[in-house]
Amino acid sequence: MSPEDVITHGVLKSELVISLGTRIKRGGLGILVTDSTRVSCPEVNLSVEPDIVFLSKARLADGRAKLVPKSSGEPGRFIEVEGPPDLLVEIVSDSSVAKDTKRLPALYYAAGVEEYWLADARGSELLFRIHTRGSSSFEAVESDVDGFQSSGVMGCAFRLSREEGDHGLWTFDLGTKE
C-alpha cells in the first residue's frame, strides 16, 4: 500500500477529524475514530479501515453497531467496530479512486451506514460530497446557495474549502452552518 499524500490526504483528514471531533465531543454525540480502525459487517462481507468513522451513542446503545473487545478481555480495550457506523468518510488517494467511488459506497449502503462522505483534494477542483441513504443507494446531498450540504447524522450543514497557505501548500477548512 502506498503512503498517504501528506497534504491532499493527511492535512485534509486532520481538518475533518479536528472539526468533526470537536463537534462530537462538545455535543456528547458519540465517538469519532480514524486510522486503522477496522469496521466489519459480516452479513455483507464488509471488512475495511475507513479514513474516519463516527458511531453515535444511540447506535451503540441499540446494538446496531458494537465495539469488539480485545481477546485479552481488558475493560475499555477494543479492536474493531462490528455493524454499520452512522457515518464513514473516505478521502480519495491515487491508489483508492475505484475503491472509494465505486466499490465501497455500495457496500456501505448494503451494510446500513447512514451517511457516506467523500473528499478528493488531489486535483484543481476540491470535491466534497455528503451522501445519504436513498431508496436503493446513496444519494448526493445538494449544496445550498452558499455551498453547504446538510448532514442528518451531524444535525447541521458543512462546506469544505481550501486555500493556498505557506510555501504554496493547501490549507483546508470544514465550515458549519446550523
N, C-alpha and C positions, 0 to 999 in steps of 0.2 A: 504494500500500500504506500502511496506517495505521501510525503508530509503535506500538511495543510499550508496554503498560501498565507503568509504572515498577515498581510493587510486585508485582502478580499475575503478571507475566511476567519482568521484568528481575531483581528481587531473588530470585524463585524460581529462575530459571535460574542465577544466581550461586551459590546454595546447592548446587544439583545439580552444577554444574561443579567447585566447590571440593571437595565431598565425594568425588565420583567421581574427580576428577583426583588427589587426594591418595592414594586407594587404588590407582589405576592406577600412579602414579609410584612409590610405596613398594614395590609388588609387581613392578615391571618388566613389567607386563602388556601394554603396547602404547601407543597414543596416543589422546588424547581431544581433539576439536576442537569448536568452536562458532562460531556466527555466520558466515554467508556461505560455508560450506563446501559446495561442490557435490558431490552424490552422484548418480552415474548408473549405471543398469543397462539398457543398450540393449535387451537381449533382452525386457524387459517394458515398454519405453518409459517408464522412470522417470528423471526429472531433477529433483531437489529440493534444497532447502537446509534440512535439519532443524535443530532448535534445538541438539541435542547428538548427536555421532557418536563411537562407540568402535570402534576397529579393534585387534584383538588381534595380537600378534606372530605367532601361529600362522596367522591368516587372511592376513596379509601374506606370510608365508613360503611358504604353499602356493599363493598366487596367486589365491585366491577373490576377493580384493579387491586393487587396486593403486593406488598414487599416480601420477597422470598428471603428467609433468613439464611445466614451463612451456615455451613454444615457444623460449625463449632457450637451453634446454638447460643452464642453470646447475645445478651439483650441489646437491642438497638443496632445490630450489625446485619446488613442485608447485602445481597449480591445481585439482585435482579428485580425488575418490575414485571409481574405477570398479569396480563389483562390490558385492556386499552387505556392509555392515559387520556386526559382531557385534551391535551394539546401536544403536538410534536412539531418541531422546527427542523428543517433541513436547509443547509447553506451549500449551494452548488459549488463544486470544485471541478477542475478539469477532468478528473477521473470519475466523477459521480453524476454526470449530466443525465444519462439514461435512467440510472437508478432513482435519482431524486425527482425526476419529472415524469417518468412513465411507470416504473415498476412499483415503487413504494406508495404513491398515492392510492392505487387500487388496493394494495394490501392493508394500508392504514384504514381505509374506508371499510373493508371487509371485517377488520378486527373490531370496529366500533369506536375509533378515535373521533372525537367531536370536531376538532379543528386541526388543520394542517397548514403550516406557514412555510413558504418557500422564498428564499432570498438568494439573489445572484448579483454579486458586485464585480464580476470579472471583466465586463465589457464597458463600452462607453455609456451605456444606459444602466442605471441601477434598477433591478427588478425586485419588488417586494409584493407578495401576494398572499392574502389570507384566504383560505378555502374553508368552507363549512359544508356540513353534510346536506346533500340534496337527496332526491328520491332514489337514485341508484349510483351516485358517485359524488365526489367532492365538487363543489361549485365555487368559482372565484367570487369573492365579495367585491361589489362595485365600489369604487372610490367616490367620495363626495366631492363637492366643488373645490375643496381645499386639499384634496388628495388623501384624505383619511379613509381607512377601511375599518368597519365595525367588527369587533370580536365579541361574540356572545359569551365565550368562555371567560374572558377578562373583564367584561362589562364596560368597555369603553372602545374608542377607535384609535387606530395607530397610523402613523405615517413615518416611513423610513426615508431619511435624506442623507446626503453626503456632500462634503466639500473638501477641497484641497487644503491640506494643512501644511505644517512644517516639512521642508525637504520634498515637497510635491507629493506627499503621502495622503491618502484619503483618511478623513475622519467621518464617523457616522453618528447620527442622532435618531433615536426612536422617539418621536414625539407622540403625545397622547392628547386625546380630546374626550372629555366626559360626555 
